[in-house]
């Protein structure tokens, strides 16, 4: 069982390092609002990935290409809208925004939106992690499969939290550094949004 737990941990580590719409959103949000208001958003994968995991195990490798292309298109639109809203708020109020309970809830809801339309979890659980869970479940025990999932999400969520803490702290050290980092994060969101839309539209057109 511990072998599968370690495999889950090992798979989570590169997932933390690799760029993704969710990570860039968390970084930009922590720069704007601080780590306290952004930290709840790191739990979004626990809410969204559960159904994705179950669906992937049920229809493993049966997800049609057009479905992922539509997700990319919708995800790109969501990312673009969020980047626009963040930039508008920064222009209106400056790089340090008022922190409130509503801000934390909004961060969590927006993170959920990005996670839903992000094709990465679908690809991860249908092509890579899903087969490992099935193997552990069938050949060892259900607990072995569960240990893989636990190992992955413990490290993944802690990694996201570490990103939020680091950038949320750095953003408060210098106003100028905060502005620069915010600009880079928003630009990265825009680029990712445009890329997701372009790939999604290209894939849909290719299917026709």
Secondary structure, DSSP 4 states (H G I P E B T S, - for coil): -HHHHHHHHHHHHHHHHS--HHHHHHHHHHHHH-HHHHGGGGGHHHHHHHHHHHHHHHTTT---HHHHHHHHHHHHHHHHHHHHHHHHHHHHH-SSPPP-HHHHHHHHHHHHHHHHT-HHHHHIIIIIHHHHHHHHHHHT-HHHHHHHHHHHHHHHHHHHHHHHHHHHHHHHH-HHHHHHHHHHHHHHHHHHHHHHHHHHHHHHHHH-
